[in-house]
Amino acid sequence: MINNNEIQGDYVVVKALENGVTIIGLTRGQATKFHHTEKLDKGEVMIAQFTEHTSAIKIRGRAKVLTKHGQVETGE
């Protein structure tokens, strides 16, 4: 049975600063695997949530990432 508290994880906001930014969701558990991929073009925004299935995200390309801990820019 799923506990609602387990699936109400933190959110992150990713804003693409160039075309072709890739966001990859990584699974939770003993063997971390890719489970979902999204592509964003410049100016597009994605709001992602950490859940019982998603423990991490990987971002390729230039993007601004906003979390409750602050802001960071990826890429050069």
N, CA, C and O atoms as a CHARMM CRD file, in Angstrom:
* protein
*
  304
    1    1 MET  N      0.84100  -1.18200   0.00000 PROA 1      0.00000
    2    1 MET  CA     0.00000   0.00000   0.00000 PROA 1      0.00000
    3    1 MET  C      0.88800   1.24900   0.00000 PROA 1      0.00000
    4    1 MET  O      1.88600   1.30100   0.71900 PROA 1      0.00000
    5    2 ILE  N      0.53600   2.22500  -0.78300 PROA 2      0.00000
    6    2 ILE  CA     1.32100   3.45200  -0.90100 PROA 2      0.00000
    7    2 ILE  C      0.88400   4.44500   0.17800 PROA 2      0.00000
    8    2 ILE  O     -0.30500   4.71200   0.35400 PROA 2      0.00000
    9    3 ASN  N      1.85300   4.97300   0.87800 PROA 3      0.00000
   10    3 ASN  CA     1.61300   6.00100   1.87800 PROA 3      0.00000
   11    3 ASN  C      1.72100   7.35800   1.17500 PROA 3      0.00000
   12    3 ASN  O      2.74800   7.64200   0.55700 PROA 3      0.00000
   13    4 ASN  N      0.69200   8.19900   1.25400 PROA 4      0.00000
   14    4 ASN  CA     0.70700   9.50300   0.57400 PROA 4      0.00000
   15    4 ASN  C      1.88900  10.35800   0.98700 PROA 4      0.00000
   16    4 ASN  O      2.34500  11.17400   0.18600 PROA 4      0.00000
   17    5 ASN  N      2.40300  10.21200   2.18900 PROA 5      0.00000
   18    5 ASN  CA     3.56200  10.99000   2.62200 PROA 5      0.00000
   19    5 ASN  C      4.80500  10.61200   1.83000 PROA 5      0.00000
   20    5 ASN  O      5.69100  11.44400   1.63400 PROA 5      0.00000
   21    6 GLU  N      4.88100   9.35700   1.36900 PROA 6      0.00000
   22    6 GLU  CA     6.04100   8.90000   0.61200 PROA 6      0.00000
   23    6 GLU  C      6.10100   9.51400  -0.78300 PROA 6      0.00000
   24    6 GLU  O      7.18800   9.70700  -1.32700 PROA 6      0.00000
   25    7 ILE  N      4.94500   9.82000  -1.36400 PROA 7      0.00000
   26    7 ILE  CA     4.94300  10.31200  -2.73800 PROA 7      0.00000
   27    7 ILE  C      4.83900  11.83300  -2.82400 PROA 7      0.00000
   28    7 ILE  O      4.76900  12.38700  -3.92000 PROA 7      0.00000
   29    8 GLN  N      4.82900  12.49900  -1.69200 PROA 8      0.00000
   30    8 GLN  CA     4.77000  13.95400  -1.70300 PROA 8      0.00000
   31    8 GLN  C      6.15900  14.53400  -1.45700 PROA 8      0.00000
   32    8 GLN  O      6.37000  15.29000  -0.50900 PROA 8      0.00000
   33    9 GLY  N      7.11500  14.16500  -2.33600 PROA 9      0.00000
   34    9 GLY  CA     8.49000  14.60900  -2.19000 PROA 9      0.00000
   35    9 GLY  C      8.69600  16.02100  -2.67300 PROA 9      0.00000
   36    9 GLY  O      7.77400  16.68400  -3.14800 PROA 9      0.00000
   37   10 ASP  N      9.93100  16.46700  -2.54000 PROA 10     0.00000
   38   10 ASP  CA    10.30600  17.81600  -2.95900 PROA 10     0.00000
   39   10 ASP  C     10.13800  18.00300  -4.45800 PROA 10     0.00000
   40   10 ASP  O     10.24200  17.05800  -5.24000 PROA 10     0.00000
   41   11 TYR  N      9.87700  19.24700  -4.83700 PROA 11     0.00000
   42   11 TYR  CA     9.77000  19.63000  -6.24000 PROA 11     0.00000
   43   11 TYR  C     11.03300  20.37600  -6.65500 PROA 11     0.00000
   44   11 TYR  O     11.67900  21.02500  -5.83300 PROA 11     0.00000
   45   12 VAL  N     11.37600  20.27700  -7.93200 PROA 12     0.00000
   46   12 VAL  CA    12.41800  21.10900  -8.52000 PROA 12     0.00000
   47   12 VAL  C     11.85000  21.71700  -9.79800 PROA 12     0.00000
   48   12 VAL  O     11.03100  21.10000 -10.47900 PROA 12     0.00000
   49   13 VAL  N     12.28700  22.91800 -10.11100 PROA 13     0.00000
   50   13 VAL  CA    11.88700  23.58900 -11.34400 PROA 13     0.00000
   51   13 VAL  C     13.12600  23.67300 -12.22300 PROA 13     0.00000
   52   13 VAL  O     14.18300  24.12100 -11.77900 PROA 13     0.00000
   53   14 VAL  N     12.98900  23.23800 -13.47700 PROA 14     0.00000
   54   14 VAL  CA    14.09400  23.28700 -14.43300 PROA 14     0.00000
   55   14 VAL  C     13.66400  24.16500 -15.59600 PROA 14     0.00000
   56   14 VAL  O     12.66600  23.88200 -16.26000 PROA 14     0.00000
   57   15 LYS  N     14.42500  25.24100 -15.84500 PROA 15     0.00000
   58   15 LYS  CA    14.15100  26.12700 -16.97800 PROA 15     0.00000
   59   15 LYS  C     15.30800  26.02000 -17.95600 PROA 15     0.00000
   60   15 LYS  O     16.45300  26.28700 -17.59500 PROA 15     0.00000
   61   16 ALA  N     15.01700  25.62800 -19.19900 PROA 16     0.00000
   62   16 ALA  CA    16.03600  25.47800 -20.22700 PROA 16     0.00000
   63   16 ALA  C     16.57400  26.83400 -20.65900 PROA 16     0.00000
   64   16 ALA  O     15.80500  27.74800 -20.95800 PROA 16     0.00000
   65   17 LEU  N     17.89300  26.96100 -20.69000 PROA 17     0.00000
   66   17 LEU  CA    18.53700  28.18800 -21.15100 PROA 17     0.00000
   67   17 LEU  C     19.05300  28.04800 -22.58100 PROA 17     0.00000
   68   17 LEU  O     19.61700  28.98900 -23.14100 PROA 17     0.00000
   69   18 GLU  N     18.85400  26.85700 -23.17200 PROA 18     0.00000
   70   18 GLU  CA    19.21200  26.59700 -24.56400 PROA 18     0.00000
   71   18 GLU  C     18.30700  25.47500 -25.07600 PROA 18     0.00000
   72   18 GLU  O     17.65300  24.79100 -24.29000 PROA 18     0.00000
   73   19 ASN  N     18.27400  25.29400 -26.38500 PROA 19     0.00000
   74   19 ASN  CA    17.49500  24.20300 -26.96700 PROA 19     0.00000
   75   19 ASN  C     18.15600  22.86400 -26.67300 PROA 19     0.00000
   76   19 ASN  O     19.38100  22.76800 -26.60900 PROA 19     0.00000
   77   20 GLY  N     17.33700  21.83300 -26.49500 PROA 20     0.00000
   78   20 GLY  CA    17.84900  20.47400 -26.35300 PROA 20     0.00000
   79   20 GLY  C     18.31000  20.07100 -24.96400 PROA 20     0.00000
   80   20 GLY  O     19.08600  19.12400 -24.83500 PROA 20     0.00000
   81   21 VAL  N     17.86100  20.75500 -23.92500 PROA 21     0.00000
   82   21 VAL  CA    18.21600  20.36100 -22.55800 PROA 21     0.00000
   83   21 VAL  C     17.51300  19.04100 -22.25200 PROA 21     0.00000
   84   21 VAL  O     16.31000  18.90600 -22.47400 PROA 21     0.00000
   85   22 THR  N     18.26700  18.07100 -21.74200 PROA 22     0.00000
   86   22 THR  CA    17.71800  16.75800 -21.42200 PROA 22     0.00000
   87   22 THR  C     17.61800  16.58200 -19.92000 PROA 22     0.00000
   88   22 THR  O     18.56600  16.86200 -19.18600 PROA 22     0.00000
   89   23 ILE  N     16.45700  16.11400 -19.46600 PROA 23     0.00000
   90   23 ILE  CA    16.23100  15.81700 -18.05400 PROA 23     0.00000
   91   23 ILE  C     15.97500  14.32100 -17.95900 PROA 23     0.00000
   92   23 ILE  O     15.09100  13.79100 -18.63300 PROA 23     0.00000
   93   24 ILE  N     16.75000  13.64300 -17.12100 PROA 24     0.00000
   94   24 ILE  CA    16.65100  12.19300 -16.98800 PROA 24     0.00000
   95   24 ILE  C     16.27700  11.84800 -15.55000 PROA 24     0.00000
   96   24 ILE  O     16.96400  12.26000 -14.61500 PROA 24     0.00000
   97   25 GLY  N     15.19800  11.09900 -15.36800 PROA 25     0.00000
   98   25 GLY  CA    14.79200  10.62800 -14.04500 PROA 25     0.00000
   99   25 GLY  C     15.49000   9.32700 -13.71300 PROA 25     0.00000
  100   25 GLY  O     15.55800   8.42900 -14.55200 PROA 25     0.00000
  101   26 LEU  N     16.01000   9.21100 -12.50000 PROA 26     0.00000
  102   26 LEU  CA    16.71300   8.00900 -12.05600 PROA 26     0.00000
  103   26 LEU  C     15.90000   7.31500 -10.96400 PROA 26     0.00000
  104   26 LEU  O     15.31500   7.96600 -10.09800 PROA 26     0.00000
  105   27 THR  N     15.87400   5.98900 -11.02000 PROA 27     0.00000
  106   27 THR  CA    15.05600   5.21100 -10.08900 PROA 27     0.00000
  107   27 THR  C     15.68200   5.13100  -8.70800 PROA 27     0.00000
  108   27 THR  O     16.86800   5.39600  -8.51600 PROA 27     0.00000
  109   28 ARG  N     14.85600   4.76500  -7.77400 PROA 28     0.00000
  110   28 ARG  CA    15.25100   4.52800  -6.39200 PROA 28     0.00000
  111   28 ARG  C     15.46900   3.01900  -6.22800 PROA 28     0.00000
  112   28 ARG  O     14.85400   2.23400  -6.94900 PROA 28     0.00000
  113   29 GLY  N     16.31400   2.60800  -5.31700 PROA 29     0.00000
  114   29 GLY  CA    16.48100   1.18000  -5.04300 PROA 29     0.00000
  115   29 GLY  C     17.92600   0.75000  -5.12400 PROA 29     0.00000
  116   29 GLY  O     18.83200   1.57800  -5.21700 PROA 29     0.00000
  117   30 GLN  N     18.13500  -0.57200  -5.08800 PROA 30     0.00000
  118   30 GLN  CA    19.49600  -1.12500  -5.06900 PROA 30     0.00000
  119   30 GLN  C     20.24900  -0.85100  -6.35800 PROA 30     0.00000
  120   30 GLN  O     21.45300  -0.59700  -6.33000 PROA 30     0.00000
  121   31 ALA  N     19.55000  -0.90000  -7.49900 PROA 31     0.00000
  122   31 ALA  CA    20.19100  -0.64300  -8.79900 PROA 31     0.00000
  123   31 ALA  C     19.56500   0.61700  -9.40200 PROA 31     0.00000
  124   31 ALA  O     18.42400   0.58300  -9.86200 PROA 31     0.00000
  125   32 THR  N     20.30600   1.72600  -9.40000 PROA 32     0.00000
  126   32 THR  CA    19.79800   2.97400  -9.97700 PROA 32     0.00000
  127   32 THR  C     19.78300   2.85200 -11.49500 PROA 32     0.00000
  128   32 THR  O     20.78800   2.49000 -12.10500 PROA 32     0.00000
  129   33 LYS  N     18.63300   3.15800 -12.10500 PROA 33     0.00000
  130   33 LYS  CA    18.47600   3.05500 -13.56100 PROA 33     0.00000
  131   33 LYS  C     17.75300   4.29500 -14.07200 PROA 33     0.00000
  132   33 LYS  O     17.04300   4.96900 -13.32500 PROA 33     0.00000
  133   34 PHE  N     17.94700   4.58600 -15.36900 PROA 34     0.00000
  134   34 PHE  CA    17.17600   5.64300 -16.01500 PROA 34     0.00000
  135   34 PHE  C     15.74500   5.14100 -16.17600 PROA 34     0.00000
  136   34 PHE  O     15.54200   3.99500 -16.57700 PROA 34     0.00000
  137   35 HSD  N     14.74000   5.98100 -15.86900 PROA 35     0.00000
  138   35 HSD  CA    13.36800   5.53300 -16.08500 PROA 35     0.00000
  139   35 HSD  C     12.52600   6.51800 -16.89000 PROA 35     0.00000
  140   35 HSD  O     11.43500   6.16200 -17.33600 PROA 35     0.00000
  141   36 HSD  N     13.00400   7.74800 -17.08600 PROA 36     0.00000
  142   36 HSD  CA    12.20800   8.71100 -17.84900 PROA 36     0.00000
  143   36 HSD  C     13.13200   9.80700 -18.38200 PROA 36     0.00000
  144   36 HSD  O     14.04300  10.25300 -17.68500 PROA 36     0.00000
  145   37 THR  N     12.89100  10.23400 -19.61300 PROA 37     0.00000
  146   37 THR  CA    13.69000  11.29400 -20.22300 PROA 37     0.00000
  147   37 THR  C     12.76300  12.32500 -20.86100 PROA 37     0.00000
  148   37 THR  O     11.76800  11.97600 -21.49600 PROA 37     0.00000
  149   38 GLU  N     13.10700  13.60100 -20.68200 PROA 38     0.00000
  150   38 GLU  CA    12.37600  14.70300 -21.30500 PROA 38     0.00000
  151   38 GLU  C     13.37600  15.63100 -21.97400 PROA 38     0.00000
  152   38 GLU  O     14.49400  15.79700 -21.48700 PROA 38     0.00000
  153   39 LYS  N     12.98000  16.23700 -23.08700 PROA 39     0.00000
  154   39 LYS  CA    13.78300  17.25800 -23.76900 PROA 39     0.00000
  155   39 LYS  C     13.06000  18.59200 -23.66600 PROA 39     0.00000
  156   39 LYS  O     11.85000  18.67200 -23.87800 PROA 39     0.00000
  157   40 LEU  N     13.81800  19.64700 -23.33500 PROA 40     0.00000
  158   40 LEU  CA    13.25700  20.99200 -23.26400 PROA 40     0.00000
  159   40 LEU  C     13.97200  21.90300 -24.24500 PROA 40     0.00000
  160   40 LEU  O     15.17600  21.76700 -24.46500 PROA 40     0.00000
  161   41 ASP  N     13.23300  22.83000 -24.83200 PROA 41     0.00000
  162   41 ASP  CA    13.82900  23.86500 -25.66400 PROA 41     0.00000
  163   41 ASP  C     13.93300  25.14900 -24.84700 PROA 41     0.00000
  164   41 ASP  O     13.29500  25.29300 -23.80500 PROA 41     0.00000
  165   42 LYS  N     14.74400  26.07300 -25.33700 PROA 42     0.00000
  166   42 LYS  CA    15.01400  27.32400 -24.62300 PROA 42     0.00000
  167   42 LYS  C     13.72100  27.98400 -24.16200 PROA 42     0.00000
  168   42 LYS  O     12.78700  28.17100 -24.94200 PROA 42     0.00000
  169   43 GLY  N     13.68800  28.33200 -22.87400 PROA 43     0.00000
  170   43 GLY  CA    12.53700  29.00100 -22.29600 PROA 43     0.00000
  171   43 GLY  C     11.49800  28.05900 -21.71300 PROA 43     0.00000
  172   43 GLY  O     10.65900  28.48900 -20.92200 PROA 43     0.00000
  173   44 GLU  N     11.53300  26.78600 -22.08400 PROA 44     0.00000
  174   44 GLU  CA    10.56600  25.83600 -21.54000 PROA 44     0.00000
  175   44 GLU  C     10.91100  25.51200 -20.08700 PROA 44     0.00000
  176   44 GLU  O     12.07600  25.53600 -19.68900 PROA 44     0.00000
  177   45 VAL  N      9.88000  25.20900 -19.31000 PROA 45     0.00000
  178   45 VAL  CA    10.03700  24.92200 -17.89100 PROA 45     0.00000
  179   45 VAL  C      9.39500  23.57300 -17.58400 PROA 45     0.00000
  180   45 VAL  O      8.31900  23.25100 -18.08700 PROA 45     0.00000
  181   46 MET  N     10.07100  22.79900 -16.75400 PROA 46     0.00000
  182   46 MET  CA     9.50800  21.54100 -16.26700 PROA 46     0.00000
  183   46 MET  C      9.55000  21.56000 -14.74800 PROA 46     0.00000
  184   46 MET  O     10.55300  21.95100 -14.15100 PROA 46     0.00000
  185   47 ILE  N      8.45900  21.13700 -14.12600 PROA 47     0.00000
  186   47 ILE  CA     8.40800  20.99800 -12.67600 PROA 47     0.00000
  187   47 ILE  C      8.40400  19.50600 -12.39500 PROA 47     0.00000
  188   47 ILE  O      7.51800  18.78100 -12.84700 PROA 47     0.00000
  189   48 ALA  N      9.40500  19.04900 -11.64200 PROA 48     0.00000
  190   48 ALA  CA     9.55000  17.62400 -11.34700 PROA 48     0.00000
  191   48 ALA  C      9.43800  17.39400  -9.84700 PROA 48     0.00000
  192   48 ALA  O      9.75100  18.27200  -9.04300 PROA 48     0.00000
  193   49 GLN  N      8.98800  16.19900  -9.48700 PROA 49     0.00000
  194   49 GLN  CA     8.83100  15.85300  -8.08800 PROA 49     0.00000
  195   49 GLN  C      9.56500  14.54300  -7.79700 PROA 49     0.00000
  196   49 GLN  O      9.49900  13.59300  -8.57700 PROA 49     0.00000
  197   50 PHE  N     10.25600  14.51100  -6.67200 PROA 50     0.00000
  198   50 PHE  CA    10.86300  13.26700  -6.22300 PROA 50     0.00000
  199   50 PHE  C      9.76700  12.41200  -5.60000 PROA 50     0.00000
  200   50 PHE  O      8.97100  12.90400  -4.80000 PROA 50     0.00000
  201   51 THR  N      9.72300  11.13100  -5.96300 PROA 51     0.00000
  202   51 THR  CA     8.65000  10.23600  -5.53800 PROA 51     0.00000
  203   51 THR  C      9.22300   8.92700  -5.02500 PROA 51     0.00000
  204   51 THR  O     10.43400   8.78600  -4.85500 PROA 51     0.00000
  205   52 GLU  N      8.34100   7.98000  -4.78300 PROA 52     0.00000
  206   52 GLU  CA     8.79500   6.66000  -4.35500 PROA 52     0.00000
  207   52 GLU  C      9.58900   5.96300  -5.46300 PROA 52     0.00000
  208   52 GLU  O     10.34600   5.03300  -5.18400 PROA 52     0.00000
  209   53 HSD  N      9.42600   6.40400  -6.72100 PROA 53     0.00000
  210   53 HSD  CA    10.14200   5.80000  -7.84800 PROA 53     0.00000
  211   53 HSD  C     11.34500   6.61900  -8.30700 PROA 53     0.00000
  212   53 HSD  O     12.30300   6.06200  -8.84200 PROA 53     0.00000
  213   54 THR  N     11.30600   7.92600  -8.10700 PROA 54     0.00000
  214   54 THR  CA    12.36100   8.81600  -8.59000 PROA 54     0.00000
  215   54 THR  C     13.18500   9.34100  -7.41800 PROA 54     0.00000
  216   54 THR  O     12.66600  10.01700  -6.53000 PROA 54     0.00000
  217   55 SER  N     14.48800   9.01500  -7.43100 PROA 55     0.00000
  218   55 SER  CA    15.35000   9.45600  -6.33000 PROA 55     0.00000
  219   55 SER  C     16.31000  10.55100  -6.75800 PROA 55     0.00000
  220   55 SER  O     16.89100  11.23300  -5.91300 PROA 55     0.00000
  221   56 ALA  N     16.48600  10.72900  -8.07500 PROA 56     0.00000
  222   56 ALA  CA    17.43300  11.73100  -8.56200 PROA 56     0.00000
  223   56 ALA  C     17.07400  12.11400  -9.99400 PROA 56     0.00000
  224   56 ALA  O     16.38100  11.37600 -10.69400 PROA 56     0.00000
  225   57 ILE  N     17.56000  13.28600 -10.41700 PROA 57     0.00000
  226   57 ILE  CA    17.45400  13.66300 -11.82000 PROA 57     0.00000
  227   57 ILE  C     18.82500  14.10500 -12.31300 PROA 57     0.00000
  228   57 ILE  O     19.63900  14.63300 -11.55500 PROA 57     0.00000
  229   58 LYS  N     19.05800  13.87600 -13.59100 PROA 58     0.00000
  230   58 LYS  CA    20.29600  14.29100 -14.24100 PROA 58     0.00000
  231   58 LYS  C     19.89800  15.26300 -15.33800 PROA 58     0.00000
  232   58 LYS  O     18.93800  15.02500 -16.07100 PROA 58     0.00000
  233   59 ILE  N     20.64600  16.37100 -15.44800 PROA 59     0.00000
  234   59 ILE  CA    20.32800  17.39400 -16.43900 PROA 59     0.00000
  235   59 ILE  C     21.53000  17.59400 -17.34200 PROA 59     0.00000
  236   59 ILE  O     22.64400  17.81800 -16.87000 PROA 59     0.00000
  237   60 ARG  N     21.29300  17.51100 -18.66200 PROA 60     0.00000
  238   60 ARG  CA    22.34000  17.76800 -19.65800 PROA 60     0.00000
  239   60 ARG  C     21.96800  19.02900 -20.41500 PROA 60     0.00000
  240   60 ARG  O     20.83800  19.16800 -20.88500 PROA 60     0.00000
  241   61 GLY  N     22.91900  19.95000 -20.53300 PROA 61     0.00000
  242   61 GLY  CA    22.66300  21.20100 -21.22400 PROA 61     0.00000
  243   61 GLY  C     22.55800  22.34700 -20.23200 PROA 61     0.00000
  244   61 GLY  O     22.61200  22.14400 -19.01900 PROA 61     0.00000
  245   62 ARG  N     22.40700  23.55800 -20.76700 PROA 62     0.00000
  246   62 ARG  CA    22.32700  24.75500 -19.91400 PROA 62     0.00000
  247   62 ARG  C     20.90900  24.94500 -19.41600 PROA 62     0.00000
  248   62 ARG  O     19.96300  25.06100 -20.19400 PROA 62     0.00000
  249   63 ALA  N     20.78500  24.97200 -18.09200 PROA 63     0.00000
  250   63 ALA  CA    19.47200  25.14000 -17.47800 PROA 63     0.00000
  251   63 ALA  C     19.61200  25.82100 -16.13000 PROA 63     0.00000
  252   63 ALA  O     20.66900  25.78300 -15.50100 PROA 63     0.00000
  253   64 LYS  N     18.52900  26.44300 -15.70000 PROA 64     0.00000
  254   64 LYS  CA    18.43700  27.01100 -14.36100 PROA 64     0.00000
  255   64 LYS  C     17.58200  26.04100 -13.55300 PROA 64     0.00000
  256   64 LYS  O     16.49600  25.65400 -13.98500 PROA 64     0.00000
  257   65 VAL  N     18.07900  25.64500 -12.37100 PROA 65     0.00000
  258   65 VAL  CA    17.37000  24.69900 -11.51800 PROA 65     0.00000
  259   65 VAL  C     17.05500  25.39700 -10.20300 PROA 65     0.00000
  260   65 VAL  O     17.94500  25.92000  -9.53300 PROA 65     0.00000
  261   66 LEU  N     15.77000  25.39500  -9.84200 PROA 66     0.00000
  262   66 LEU  CA    15.32200  26.03500  -8.60400 PROA 66     0.00000
  263   66 LEU  C     14.78900  24.96400  -7.65500 PROA 66     0.00000
  264   66 LEU  O     13.96600  24.13200  -8.03600 PROA 66     0.00000
  265   67 THR  N     15.27500  25.00000  -6.41000 PROA 67     0.00000
  266   67 THR  CA    14.80300  24.08400  -5.37600 PROA 67     0.00000
  267   67 THR  C     14.56400  24.87300  -4.09200 PROA 67     0.00000
  268   67 THR  O     14.84700  26.07000  -4.02900 PROA 67     0.00000
  269   68 LYS  N     14.04800  24.20600  -3.08400 PROA 68     0.00000
  270   68 LYS  CA    13.85600  24.88700  -1.81000 PROA 68     0.00000
  271   68 LYS  C     15.19700  25.22000  -1.16000 PROA 68     0.00000
  272   68 LYS  O     15.25100  26.00000  -0.20900 PROA 68     0.00000
  273   69 HSD  N     16.26900  24.63600  -1.66600 PROA 69     0.00000
  274   69 HSD  CA    17.61000  24.88100  -1.13200 PROA 69     0.00000
  275   69 HSD  C     18.33000  26.01200  -1.85400 PROA 69     0.00000
  276   69 HSD  O     19.39200  26.45200  -1.41400 PROA 69     0.00000
  277   70 GLY  N     17.76300  26.48500  -2.95700 PROA 70     0.00000
  278   70 GLY  CA    18.38700  27.57200  -3.69700 PROA 70     0.00000
  279   70 GLY  C     18.31400  27.33900  -5.19600 PROA 70     0.00000
  280   70 GLY  O     17.50600  26.54800  -5.68300 PROA 70     0.00000
  281   71 GLN  N     19.17700  28.04700  -5.91600 PROA 71     0.00000
  282   71 GLN  CA    19.18900  28.03700  -7.37900 PROA 71     0.00000
  283   71 GLN  C     20.57800  27.68800  -7.86300 PROA 71     0.00000
  284   71 GLN  O     21.57100  28.08700  -7.25400 PROA 71     0.00000
  285   72 VAL  N     20.66000  26.94000  -8.96500 PROA 72     0.00000
  286   72 VAL  CA    21.93400  26.61500  -9.58200 PROA 72     0.00000
  287   72 VAL  C     21.73200  26.59700 -11.09200 PROA 72     0.00000
  288   72 VAL  O     20.64200  26.28900 -11.57300 PROA 72     0.00000
  289   73 GLU  N     22.78800  26.92700 -11.84100 PROA 73     0.00000
  290   73 GLU  CA    22.75700  26.82300 -13.29300 PROA 73     0.00000
  291   73 GLU  C     23.67500  25.71100 -13.72800 PROA 73     0.00000
  292   73 GLU  O     24.79600  25.57900 -13.23600 PROA 73     0.00000
  293   74 THR  N     23.18500  24.90600 -14.66200 PROA 74     0.00000
  294   74 THR  CA    23.99300  23.81000 -15.20700 PROA 74     0.00000
  295   74 THR  C     24.71400  24.28800 -16.45500 PROA 74     0.00000
  296   74 THR  O     24.40100  25.35800 -16.97900 PROA 74     0.00000
  297   75 GLY  N     25.66000  23.52100 -16.93000 PROA 75     0.00000
  298   75 GLY  CA    26.39200  23.86400 -18.13300 PROA 75     0.00000
  299   75 GLY  C     27.43400  24.92900 -17.85500 PROA 75     0.00000
  300   75 GLY  O     27.73100  25.23300 -16.69900 PROA 75     0.00000
  301   76 GLU  N     27.98600  25.49200 -18.91600 PROA 76     0.00000
  302   76 GLU  CA    29.04400  26.49900 -18.77900 PROA 76     0.00000
  303   76 GLU  C     28.51600  27.88900 -18.94700 PROA 76     0.00000
  304   76 GLU  O     29.27700  28.85300 -18.86200 PROA 76     0.00000
